[in-house]
Amino acid sequence: MQERKYEPGQHVVYVDSHGVPREALVTMWWSAAPDQIQTYGVPGCNVVFVSGNEAKNDGYGRQTEHSTSVVHRSKQPAPGNYWRWPDESD
């Protein structure tokens, strides 16, 4: 298994509430200390991603959106609102 780094700026895939995967960057990890990972498993995070809404354009391009307290796919029974590593499949 690949070693994972729980640092801000990590590239992840955020699967939105409609089940659409979006490339994202982590802005904050929750409970990412090694002892907490050992106790509670993969941590949650906050992410930023490019909006999927084509109407959300401005002078800088497509706007960004944020999602907070996003759990890993292993902890989410619903088909969306989770994050996964890019090398993990849905």
N, CA, C and O atoms as CSV, one atom per row, in Angstrom:
chain,resi,resn,atom,element,x,y,z
A,1,MET,N,N,0.844,-1.195,0.000
A,1,MET,CA,C,0.000,0.000,0.000
A,1,MET,C,C,0.879,1.245,0.000
A,1,MET,O,O,1.906,1.295,0.677
A,2,GLN,N,N,0.470,2.222,-0.750
A,2,GLN,CA,C,1.199,3.477,-0.863
A,2,GLN,C,C,1.103,4.258,0.440
A,2,GLN,O,O,0.043,4.313,1.064
A,3,GLU,N,N,2.233,4.871,0.852
A,3,GLU,CA,C,2.204,5.701,2.060
A,3,GLU,C,C,1.422,6.973,1.770
A,3,GLU,O,O,1.621,7.611,0.736
A,4,ARG,N,N,0.550,7.333,2.670
A,4,ARG,CA,C,-0.301,8.515,2.490
A,4,ARG,C,C,0.206,9.658,3.352
A,4,ARG,O,O,0.615,9.453,4.494
A,5,LYS,N,N,0.176,10.848,2.804
A,5,LYS,CA,C,0.560,12.039,3.561
A,5,LYS,C,C,-0.681,12.878,3.777
A,5,LYS,O,O,-1.357,13.276,2.829
A,6,TYR,N,N,-0.965,13.135,5.019
A,6,TYR,CA,C,-2.142,13.933,5.371
A,6,TYR,C,C,-1.700,15.364,5.632
A,6,TYR,O,O,-1.588,15.810,6.774
A,7,GLU,N,N,-1.452,16.074,4.523
A,7,GLU,CA,C,-0.996,17.459,4.575
A,7,GLU,C,C,-1.933,18.311,3.720
A,7,GLU,O,O,-2.467,17.828,2.722
A,8,PRO,N,N,-2.136,19.571,4.099
A,8,PRO,CA,C,-2.922,20.452,3.232
A,8,PRO,C,C,-2.279,20.520,1.843
A,8,PRO,O,O,-1.056,20.492,1.711
A,9,GLY,N,N,-3.111,20.610,0.829
A,9,GLY,CA,C,-2.628,20.677,-0.545
A,9,GLY,C,C,-2.582,19.332,-1.241
A,9,GLY,O,O,-2.279,19.264,-2.432
A,10,GLN,N,N,-2.881,18.250,-0.513
A,10,GLN,CA,C,-2.888,16.922,-1.129
A,10,GLN,C,C,-3.996,16.838,-2.176
A,10,GLN,O,O,-5.090,17.370,-1.988
A,11,HIS,N,N,-3.692,16.162,-3.276
A,11,HIS,CA,C,-4.672,15.927,-4.330
A,11,HIS,C,C,-5.534,14.730,-3.951
A,11,HIS,O,O,-5.012,13.659,-3.639
A,12,VAL,N,N,-6.854,14.909,-3.977
A,12,VAL,CA,C,-7.814,13.830,-3.733
A,12,VAL,C,C,-8.917,13.941,-4.773
A,12,VAL,O,O,-8.968,14.909,-5.532
A,13,VAL,N,N,-9.782,12.966,-4.805
A,13,VAL,CA,C,-10.985,13.031,-5.639
A,13,VAL,C,C,-12.164,13.210,-4.689
A,13,VAL,O,O,-12.378,12.401,-3.786
A,14,TYR,N,N,-12.921,14.276,-4.905
A,14,TYR,CA,C,-14.129,14.524,-4.131
A,14,TYR,C,C,-15.311,14.061,-4.974
A,14,TYR,O,O,-15.462,14.502,-6.114
A,15,VAL,N,N,-16.144,13.186,-4.438
A,15,VAL,CA,C,-17.347,12.746,-5.140
A,15,VAL,C,C,-18.512,13.538,-4.558
A,15,VAL,O,O,-18.860,13.382,-3.388
A,16,ASP,N,N,-19.109,14.390,-5.390
A,16,ASP,CA,C,-20.129,15.321,-4.896
A,16,ASP,C,C,-21.450,14.613,-4.590
A,16,ASP,O,O,-21.562,13.395,-4.731
A,17,SER,N,N,-22.431,15.380,-4.175
A,17,SER,CA,C,-23.721,14.816,-3.750
A,17,SER,C,C,-24.492,14.156,-4.886
A,17,SER,O,O,-25.450,13.425,-4.634
A,18,HIS,N,N,-24.090,14.402,-6.136
A,18,HIS,CA,C,-24.725,13.776,-7.292
A,18,HIS,C,C,-23.931,12.555,-7.770
A,18,HIS,O,O,-24.278,11.938,-8.777
A,19,GLY,N,N,-22.858,12.212,-7.036
A,19,GLY,CA,C,-22.030,11.073,-7.409
A,19,GLY,C,C,-21.009,11.367,-8.489
A,19,GLY,O,O,-20.433,10.446,-9.069
A,20,VAL,N,N,-20.775,12.661,-8.767
A,20,VAL,CA,C,-19.827,13.046,-9.806
A,20,VAL,C,C,-18.443,13.261,-9.182
A,20,VAL,O,O,-18.299,14.081,-8.275
A,21,PRO,N,N,-17.428,12.537,-9.656
A,21,PRO,CA,C,-16.077,12.743,-9.117
A,21,PRO,C,C,-15.480,14.050,-9.625
A,21,PRO,O,O,-15.612,14.391,-10.801
A,22,ARG,N,N,-14.819,14.778,-8.724
A,22,ARG,CA,C,-14.192,16.054,-9.059
A,22,ARG,C,C,-12.783,16.078,-8.468
A,22,ARG,O,O,-12.575,15.683,-7.321
A,23,GLU,N,N,-11.834,16.537,-9.251
A,23,GLU,CA,C,-10.473,16.701,-8.742
A,23,GLU,C,C,-10.520,17.767,-7.655
A,23,GLU,O,O,-11.171,18.798,-7.826
A,24,ALA,N,N,-9.839,17.528,-6.544
A,24,ALA,CA,C,-9.912,18.464,-5.412
A,24,ALA,C,C,-8.573,18.544,-4.700
A,24,ALA,O,O,-7.715,17.673,-4.848
A,25,LEU,N,N,-8.415,19.604,-3.927
A,25,LEU,CA,C,-7.262,19.785,-3.048
A,25,LEU,C,C,-7.765,19.883,-1.615
A,25,LEU,O,O,-8.788,20.509,-1.340
A,26,VAL,N,N,-7.033,19.260,-0.716
A,26,VAL,CA,C,-7.395,19.303,0.702
A,26,VAL,C,C,-6.923,20.622,1.291
A,26,VAL,O,O,-5.771,21.015,1.110
A,27,THR,N,N,-7.818,21.302,1.995
A,27,THR,CA,C,-7.446,22.540,2.683
A,27,THR,C,C,-7.192,22.309,4.165
A,27,THR,O,O,-6.493,23.091,4.810
A,28,MET,N,N,-7.771,21.214,4.716
A,28,MET,CA,C,-7.568,20.880,6.124
A,28,MET,C,C,-7.933,19.425,6.357
A,28,MET,O,O,-8.923,18.928,5.821
A,29,TRP,N,N,-7.122,18.746,7.164
A,29,TRP,CA,C,-7.420,17.367,7.573
A,29,TRP,C,C,-7.975,17.383,8.981
A,29,TRP,O,O,-7.568,18.204,9.804
A,30,TRP,N,N,-8.901,16.481,9.264
A,30,TRP,CA,C,-9.468,16.326,10.600
A,30,TRP,C,C,-8.950,15.025,11.203
A,30,TRP,O,O,-9.040,13.973,10.571
A,31,SER,N,N,-8.421,15.084,12.395
A,31,SER,CA,C,-7.933,13.897,13.120
A,31,SER,C,C,-6.895,13.134,12.311
A,31,SER,O,O,-7.011,11.922,12.127
A,32,ALA,N,N,-5.878,13.847,11.828
A,32,ALA,CA,C,-4.864,13.222,10.987
A,32,ALA,C,C,-3.569,12.904,11.736
A,32,ALA,O,O,-2.585,12.509,11.111
A,33,ALA,N,N,-3.549,13.065,13.052
A,33,ALA,CA,C,-2.360,12.684,13.816
A,33,ALA,C,C,-2.236,11.156,13.765
A,33,ALA,O,O,-3.249,10.457,13.787
A,34,PRO,N,N,-1.009,10.632,13.697
A,34,PRO,CA,C,-0.830,9.173,13.577
A,34,PRO,C,C,-1.591,8.355,14.617
A,34,PRO,O,O,-2.156,7.315,14.280
A,35,ASP,N,N,-1.617,8.802,15.869
A,35,ASP,CA,C,-2.343,8.032,16.887
A,35,ASP,C,C,-3.852,8.069,16.646
A,35,ASP,O,O,-4.546,7.098,16.945
A,36,GLN,N,N,-4.367,9.176,16.110
A,36,GLN,CA,C,-5.793,9.271,15.810
A,36,GLN,C,C,-6.161,8.418,14.607
A,36,GLN,O,O,-7.239,7.825,14.577
A,37,ILE,N,N,-5.277,8.348,13.612
A,37,ILE,CA,C,-5.530,7.505,12.443
A,37,ILE,C,C,-5.560,6.043,12.871
A,37,ILE,O,O,-6.398,5.269,12.407
A,38,GLN,N,N,-4.644,5.672,13.755
A,38,GLN,CA,C,-4.607,4.294,14.231
A,38,GLN,C,C,-5.892,3.948,14.990
A,38,GLN,O,O,-6.404,2.833,14.880
A,39,THR,N,N,-6.406,4.906,15.757
A,39,THR,CA,C,-7.618,4.671,16.550
A,39,THR,C,C,-8.896,4.774,15.718
A,39,THR,O,O,-9.771,3.913,15.819
A,40,TYR,N,N,-9.010,5.829,14.890
A,40,TYR,CA,C,-10.267,6.120,14.198
A,40,TYR,C,C,-10.271,5.796,12.705
A,40,TYR,O,O,-11.330,5.819,12.077
A,41,GLY,N,N,-9.119,5.499,12.132
A,41,GLY,CA,C,-9.051,5.201,10.701
A,41,GLY,C,C,-8.786,6.449,9.879
A,41,GLY,O,O,-8.322,7.463,10.401
A,42,VAL,N,N,-9.080,6.368,8.601
A,42,VAL,CA,C,-8.795,7.438,7.655
A,42,VAL,C,C,-9.538,8.712,8.063
A,42,VAL,O,O,-10.739,8.668,8.328
A,43,PRO,N,N,-8.829,9.850,8.115
A,43,PRO,CA,C,-9.481,11.079,8.579
A,43,PRO,C,C,-10.385,11.727,7.537
A,43,PRO,O,O,-10.327,11.414,6.348
A,44,GLY,N,N,-11.215,12.634,8.021
A,44,GLY,CA,C,-12.024,13.467,7.149
A,44,GLY,C,C,-11.229,14.701,6.759
A,44,GLY,O,O,-10.127,14.919,7.262
A,45,CYS,N,N,-11.780,15.503,5.871
A,45,CYS,CA,C,-11.062,16.698,5.423
A,45,CYS,C,C,-12.028,17.742,4.873
A,45,CYS,O,O,-13.217,17.485,4.681
A,46,ASN,N,N,-11.483,18.914,4.632
A,46,ASN,CA,C,-12.164,19.971,3.885
A,46,ASN,C,C,-11.494,20.035,2.525
A,46,ASN,O,O,-10.276,19.881,2.435
A,47,VAL,N,N,-12.258,20.259,1.466
A,47,VAL,CA,C,-11.703,20.295,0.117
A,47,VAL,C,C,-12.164,21.526,-0.650
A,47,VAL,O,O,-13.179,22.142,-0.325
A,48,VAL,N,N,-11.394,21.868,-1.671
A,48,VAL,CA,C,-11.768,22.907,-2.628
A,48,VAL,C,C,-11.673,22.274,-4.017
A,48,VAL,O,O,-10.752,21.505,-4.294
A,49,PHE,N,N,-12.638,22.605,-4.892
A,49,PHE,CA,C,-12.681,22.012,-6.223
A,49,PHE,C,C,-13.316,22.994,-7.193
A,49,PHE,O,O,-13.985,23.941,-6.780
A,50,VAL,N,N,-13.108,22.768,-8.472
A,50,VAL,CA,C,-13.703,23.614,-9.507
A,50,VAL,C,C,-15.177,23.246,-9.639
A,50,VAL,O,O,-15.531,22.070,-9.722
A,51,SER,N,N,-16.025,24.262,-9.656
A,51,SER,CA,C,-17.475,24.046,-9.727
A,51,SER,C,C,-17.855,23.283,-10.992
A,51,SER,O,O,-17.293,23.509,-12.063
A,52,GLY,N,N,-18.808,22.389,-10.850
A,52,GLY,CA,C,-19.349,21.677,-12.003
A,52,GLY,C,C,-20.456,22.445,-12.702
A,52,GLY,O,O,-20.922,22.043,-13.768
A,53,ASN,N,N,-20.876,23.549,-12.100
A,53,ASN,CA,C,-21.952,24.364,-12.653
A,53,ASN,C,C,-21.369,25.310,-13.708
A,53,ASN,O,O,-20.627,26.233,-13.374
A,54,GLU,N,N,-21.703,25.080,-14.966
A,54,GLU,CA,C,-21.147,25.882,-16.053
A,54,GLU,C,C,-21.527,27.357,-15.954
A,54,GLU,O,O,-20.848,28.203,-16.535
A,55,ALA,N,N,-22.591,27.681,-15.235
A,55,ALA,CA,C,-23.015,29.071,-15.077
A,55,ALA,C,C,-22.128,29.820,-14.078
A,55,ALA,O,O,-22.188,31.047,-13.999
A,56,LYS,N,N,-21.318,29.103,-13.328
A,56,LYS,CA,C,-20.471,29.744,-12.315
A,56,LYS,C,C,-19.105,30.121,-12.900
A,56,LYS,O,O,-18.068,29.582,-12.515
A,57,ASN,N,N,-19.148,31.050,-13.830
A,57,ASN,CA,C,-17.936,31.582,-14.446
A,57,ASN,C,C,-17.820,33.054,-14.106
A,57,ASN,O,O,-18.824,33.752,-13.963
A,58,ASP,N,N,-16.596,33.517,-13.979
A,58,ASP,CA,C,-16.353,34.942,-13.796
A,58,ASP,C,C,-15.073,35.286,-14.555
A,58,ASP,O,O,-14.585,34.476,-15.342
A,59,GLY,N,N,-14.537,36.459,-14.330
A,59,GLY,CA,C,-13.347,36.911,-15.045
A,59,GLY,C,C,-12.113,36.052,-14.815
A,59,GLY,O,O,-11.147,36.133,-15.574
A,60,TYR,N,N,-12.141,35.240,-13.786
A,60,TYR,CA,C,-11.004,34.372,-13.480
A,60,TYR,C,C,-11.202,32.957,-14.008
A,60,TYR,O,O,-10.308,32.123,-13.873
A,61,GLY,N,N,-12.346,32.672,-14.602
A,61,GLY,CA,C,-12.653,31.324,-15.085
A,61,GLY,C,C,-13.750,30.703,-14.254
A,61,GLY,O,O,-14.544,31.409,-13.633
A,62,ARG,N,N,-13.797,29.400,-14.239
A,62,ARG,CA,C,-14.806,28.688,-13.460
A,62,ARG,C,C,-14.537,28.903,-11.977
A,62,ARG,O,O,-13.393,28.793,-11.534
A,63,GLN,N,N,-15.564,29.203,-11.216
A,63,GLN,CA,C,-15.421,29.454,-9.782
A,63,GLN,C,C,-15.111,28.168,-9.021
A,63,GLN,O,O,-15.371,27.062,-9.497
A,64,THR,N,N,-14.558,28.342,-7.845
A,64,THR,CA,C,-14.270,27.193,-6.989
A,64,THR,C,C,-15.359,27.055,-5.936
A,64,THR,O,O,-16.057,28.014,-5.607
A,65,GLU,N,N,-15.486,25.848,-5.420
A,65,GLU,CA,C,-16.424,25.571,-4.347
A,65,GLU,C,C,-15.686,24.829,-3.252
A,65,GLU,O,O,-14.619,24.260,-3.485
A,66,HIS,N,N,-16.249,24.837,-2.071
A,66,HIS,CA,C,-15.662,24.159,-0.912
A,66,HIS,C,C,-16.663,23.158,-0.353
A,66,HIS,O,O,-17.877,23.349,-0.434
A,67,SER,N,N,-16.131,22.103,0.205
A,67,SER,CA,C,-16.968,21.171,0.961
A,67,SER,C,C,-16.209,20.862,2.248
A,67,SER,O,O,-14.996,20.651,2.234
A,68,THR,N,N,-16.937,20.839,3.350
A,68,THR,CA,C,-16.285,20.667,4.652
A,68,THR,C,C,-16.708,19.363,5.326
A,68,THR,O,O,-17.770,18.804,5.052
A,69,SER,N,N,-15.841,18.909,6.209
A,69,SER,CA,C,-16.077,17.685,6.987
A,69,SER,C,C,-16.462,16.510,6.088
A,69,SER,O,O,-17.443,15.811,6.344
A,70,VAL,N,N,-15.683,16.310,5.044
A,70,VAL,CA,C,-15.922,15.249,4.075
A,70,VAL,C,C,-15.250,13.966,4.567
A,70,VAL,O,O,-14.058,13.970,4.872
A,71,VAL,N,N,-15.998,12.884,4.643
A,71,VAL,CA,C,-15.445,11.615,5.110
A,71,VAL,C,C,-14.860,10.824,3.951
A,71,VAL,O,O,-15.194,11.062,2.790
A,72,HIS,N,N,-13.981,9.879,4.278
A,72,HIS,CA,C,-13.413,8.983,3.273
A,72,HIS,C,C,-14.503,8.038,2.766
A,72,HIS,O,O,-15.469,7.765,3.479
A,73,ARG,N,N,-14.353,7.545,1.552
A,73,ARG,CA,C,-15.370,6.668,0.946
A,73,ARG,C,C,-15.633,5.418,1.782
A,73,ARG,O,O,-16.730,4.862,1.736
A,74,SER,N,N,-14.632,4.970,2.545
A,74,SER,CA,C,-14.806,3.773,3.374
A,74,SER,C,C,-15.763,4.005,4.538
A,74,SER,O,O,-16.231,3.054,5.165
A,75,LYS,N,N,-16.053,5.280,4.822
A,75,LYS,CA,C,-16.938,5.613,5.941
A,75,LYS,C,C,-18.270,6.209,5.486
A,75,LYS,O,O,-19.053,6.694,6.303
A,76,GLN,N,N,-18.518,6.168,4.188
A,76,GLN,CA,C,-19.725,6.801,3.651
A,76,GLN,C,C,-20.590,5.771,2.933
A,76,GLN,O,O,-20.214,5.291,1.864
A,77,PRO,N,N,-21.749,5.423,3.505
A,77,PRO,CA,C,-22.622,4.457,2.829
A,77,PRO,C,C,-23.398,5.069,1.648
A,77,PRO,O,O,-23.893,4.340,0.788
A,78,ALA,N,N,-23.500,6.383,1.609
A,78,ALA,CA,C,-24.231,7.049,0.528
A,78,ALA,C,C,-23.351,7.088,-0.737
A,78,ALA,O,O,-22.133,6.938,-0.645
A,79,PRO,N,N,-23.962,7.288,-1.908
A,79,PRO,CA,C,-23.204,7.275,-3.163
A,79,PRO,C,C,-22.485,8.589,-3.490
A,79,PRO,O,O,-22.031,8.775,-4.619
A,80,GLY,N,N,-22.379,9.480,-2.538
A,80,GLY,CA,C,-21.698,10.751,-2.779
A,80,GLY,C,C,-21.314,11.423,-1.481
A,80,GLY,O,O,-21.524,10.880,-0.396
A,81,ASN,N,N,-20.742,12.625,-1.606
A,81,ASN,CA,C,-20.263,13.410,-0.459
A,81,ASN,C,C,-19.160,12.675,0.301
A,81,ASN,O,O,-19.241,12.500,1.516
A,82,TYR,N,N,-18.138,12.250,-0.425
A,82,TYR,CA,C,-16.973,11.632,0.198
A,82,TYR,C,C,-15.728,11.959,-0.616
A,82,TYR,O,O,-15.814,12.468,-1.733
A,83,TRP,N,N,-14.583,11.661,-0.042
A,83,TRP,CA,C,-13.327,11.822,-0.768
A,83,TRP,C,C,-12.656,10.454,-0.873
A,83,TRP,O,O,-12.928,9.543,-0.091
A,84,ARG,N,N,-11.766,10.339,-1.870
A,84,ARG,CA,C,-10.939,9.144,-2.029
A,84,ARG,C,C,-9.602,9.567,-2.624
A,84,ARG,O,O,-9.496,10.641,-3.216
A,85,TRP,N,N,-8.595,8.736,-2.471
A,85,TRP,CA,C,-7.304,8.987,-3.099
A,85,TRP,C,C,-7.448,8.764,-4.607
A,85,TRP,O,O,-8.281,7.958,-5.022
A,86,PRO,N,N,-6.658,9.455,-5.436
A,86,PRO,CA,C,-6.767,9.289,-6.885
A,86,PRO,C,C,-6.550,7.849,-7.363
A,86,PRO,O,O,-7.095,7.461,-8.397
A,87,ASP,N,N,-5.765,7.051,-6.632
A,87,ASP,CA,C,-5.514,5.670,-7.056
A,87,ASP,C,C,-6.544,4.682,-6.538
A,87,ASP,O,O,-6.430,3.483,-6.795
A,88,GLU,N,N,-7.553,5.163,-5.810
A,88,GLU,CA,C,-8.635,4.305,-5.334
A,88,GLU,C,C,-9.799,4.396,-6.313
A,88,GLU,O,O,-10.068,5.461,-6.868
A,89,SER,N,N,-10.479,3.291,-6.522
A,89,SER,CA,C,-11.636,3.302,-7.423
A,89,SER,C,C,-12.912,3.509,-6.614
A,89,SER,O,O,-12.942,3.287,-5.403
A,90,ASP,N,N,-13.947,3.932,-7.294
A,90,ASP,CA,C,-15.249,4.136,-6.633
A,90,ASP,C,C,-15.900,2.827,-6.308
A,90,ASP,O,O,-16.998,2.806,-5.751
